[in-house]
């Protein structure tokens, strides 16, 4: 089964080797026929601890690392 890849903005890097990424998605409401934005935050593992708040990163699904972390940062891709 392929692993999901999401792109989002870093909103926090306070944790040790952990960042919080906000991923926004846009979809058309079925009844109102308007474009709606929804966002969700994901905790991701950052092994290098070099990513700053405001950076745009890509994260990939992985095995559970902790209670909340099941994503890792993809390095070398933009």
Order of alpha helices (4+ residues) and beta strands (2+ residues): beta-beta-beta-beta-beta
